[in-house]
């Protein structure tokens, strides 16, 4: 299980982690910070993105430049044309 985020109860984090594991979702996050606090000068990964395994190979995820919010915009792309059915 990843480290517990500040302000999130361990039980809540465990419930999310179990849901992800039970349903076999995969994280698209690559470790890039998605949140920056100008007040405290800190950065962390607060915004998590999960996807089903079948879409993982044709998916991309990246954090975009700041547009004025503490939370950075995230671009998620799924190229369904590359999927073979």
Helices and strands as residue ranges (DSSP letters): H 10-23, E 25-27, E 35-37, E 42-44, E 50-52, H 53-56, E 59-63, E 74-78, G 80-82
